[in-house]
Amino acid sequence: MIAQIIFIFILISAVYLFSKNAGKIRRNILLGKNTNRSDQLARRWMVMAKVALGQTKMVKRPVAAIMHFFIYIGFIIINLEVLEIMIDGIFGSHRIFSKPLGSLYGLLIGGFEILAVLVLTACIVFLIRRNLIHLKRFNGAEMTQWPKSDANYILIIEICLMVAFLTMNTADYKLQALHFGHYIKAGSFPVSSLIAPLLSANANTLAIIERICWWLHIVGILAFLNYLPYSKHFHILLAFPNTWYSNLEPKGEFTNMASVTNEVKAMLDPSFVPEGNGEIARFGAKDVTDLTWKNLMEAYTCTECGRCTAVCPANITGKLLSPRKIMMDTRDRITEVGNNIDEHGKEHRDGKSLLDDYITREELWACTTCNACVEACPVNINPLEIITEMRRYIVMEESQAPASLNNMFGNVENNSAPWKYSNADRFNWVDK
């Protein structure tokens, strides 16, 4: 009974802390401007099914896709085993699903064990790729000590959880064979039966090992749950809504700015009154609160895999731009804004902004707007939207576009074309 009370206390505390921290992230996301992403419902469900559930964009890198698939499937299916462990912890039972599921239970446990081995293998491969092979896309100026350590922590935690699970099952398997205590014959153990000869101990010691691993496994999962809001691994929860709210317009199609549209309408019709809440309209984005909530959701969804930066032509040619850094900087800044709200209230201003304090103008103007980063992202994150909104602010609010762009703007205004010659001379080349 004491063990049940302790477990219930740990479970409630873990769920409460996770809900509190996840609520802060939700609050931070909703600090962004509103945008409508609720149209074309059938198409949105299809995109989410293909990209988030089906992992279709992962296959461009086959090795990573296969390894990630093992971890992904393991995460989804082994949660059934976690559910049983939680019920056992609350009610003091042992393998409570074994009786109602009958022979199916054996197939499930056997499947869990095989998945655990596959997850272990994938995590070890990923650790080797990051720390021994040193793949280029896992490095970069933005990949400081914390992002690198965070990735390693996630993989090591998953390895520990799988080792605890398999050790627990191995001890359980041997205790079942010994008909010890409440360890009823339940489940099939294709992996644990192979490990069993390595676990040489008497029944009492095996029971202690099984209980220790049980606690390590479930408490480790609850601790990992509360690590997620501080980690890039939060994408396991946000990938699904992020893909559902994907931009369904053709890639590269720029949105009309409501503030500009209102200005034009006001010039054409002096009686026009724009809709709004009285706030002064800003052209583009200087800080994270000028971006949409979808942009901020994408920042929290980014898993820092580097696929966007690896295909960025600006980055490949040695320029400062890294689309991954754009997303990481956006996440860091909105988290800072949220922390300021928690400490000083919603009206507090720290005098900092996403532009200049986090992202430099050199980075922004290095972008060719080719959409390679958007196409490469496994979960449909769009760094280009953030880049173009910040460019709009620089041009329309500060009038600080590069000289080459200012020349082009002048030509468009005077000649209705980006070239120096007049509109009437546009087809003179045909006569030559």
Order of alpha helices (4+ residues) and beta strands (2+ residues): alpha-alpha-alpha-alpha-alpha-alpha-alpha-alpha-alpha-alpha-alpha-alpha-alpha-alpha-alpha-alpha-alpha-alpha-alpha
